[in-house]
Amino acid sequence: MFGDLPKTASGANTQALIVLARALREAGPLLGMTDAPTAEIIRVADQLELVAQEEDPNPERLRGILANASGSALGAVLLSVISSVAGG
């Protein structure tokens, strides 16, 4: 889906990360969760987009944002999406 988008010199597909961040931000309030998990999803999406929009995004910062989200509501949402896409 994002194979034709440009990549940065560091190899990160920043356009795909920006699309993901924006989709998460839009979906967060629609997931029927309480305010705290929704705010966490939006916070992570905001961080992800800010770093991805930098002229030379730091791949370690991007990995750190995603790693920190893995135990959060966002991690649960992403795991659910991945499982449903994989047929699990």
N, C-alpha and C positions, 0 to 999 in steps of 0.2 A: 504493500500500500504506500509506504513512504520511500521506496527504493529510488525514486527519481528526484528526491529532494537533496539539496546540496549538503555536504558535510563540512565541518570545520577542519582545520589542519590537524587537530588532535583526534579526529575520527568520530567525534560525537555528532550525531544527527540532530542538531539543535532545532531545526524546524519541526521535526517530529516531536521533540520534547515540548516545544511551545504548544503544539496542537494538543498533546496529552494534557498539559497543564490547564489549558483553556477548557477542555472537555471535562476534566475533573472539577473545575470551579463551577461550571454550569450544572453538572450532575449532582454535586454535593447536596444542595438543598432539596433535591427531588428524591433522595434515597429514603426518606422517612425515618431518619435517625434523629436523636436528640441534638441539641445545639452544640454540645462539646465535640462530638465526633465530626459533625458537619464543619465546625470551625477549624478542626485539625486538617481536614481534607483541603479546605480553602487555603489554610496557612502553608501547607506543603506545596500546593499548586502555585501559590504566589512565589515561594522561594525557588521552585523549579523554573518557572518562567523567567524570573529576574536573572538567574545565573545563565540560563540558556540564551538570553538576549545580549549577554556581554560580548564585546568584540572578540575576545579570546577566552571562551568559557573554560574554567578549570574543571577537568574531568573528575578530579578528586572531590571537589565540592558537590558536583552532580551526584556522584556515587554516595557521598555522605548523606545528602538529602534523602535519596531513595532508601538507603540503609536505615536511617533513623525512622522512616515511615513504615518499615516492615512490621513493626509490632503494634502499629496504630490501627485506627479504623480504616485509614487509607489502605494499609496492607491487607486488611480483611476484604475490602472491596475489590482490590486488584486480584487477590487470590480467587475470589468468587468469580470474577470475570474470566480469568484465565482458565479456571476449572470448567466453566460452562462452555467456553470456546473449544476447549480440548475434549469436550464430551464427558467430563468427569463428574 
